[in-house]
Amino acid sequence: MNISDVAKKTGLTSKAIRFYEEKGLVTAPLRAENGYRSYTQKHLDELTILRQARKVGFNLEECRELVNLFNNPARHSADVKTRTLQKVADIEQHISELQVMRQQLLALAESCPGDDSADCPIIDNLVGCCHRQ
């Protein structure tokens, strides 16, 4: 199977496939005599795991771990579950941080009259955070 076939079947671009190969996230494909890559079902599975894992927020290093677990017949589902629950905790922490940022921005917007004057409590607050003496 060539790279364009793999791209169609996995929903990834050829560029993304080559990137994942370059980063060592997938098993290196065999090369034909003409230098073209030759992919197998294993590559499709690895690339599909990468695509799906990236969609739900796993970073590249976490994806590498998931692909390694996929390729390890002695893996334990507990290891996969632990990584997944850690990702959920990371996402929940990020959501919490975003909610704090949102509240801070709303409070700043509330303090600003939003009129034609140059007086802007938002700018004053942003500048004041770093210039207090």
Helices and strands as residue ranges (DSSP letters): H 3-10, H 14-22, E 30-31, E 37-38, H 41-55, H 60-71, H 77-111, H 121-128
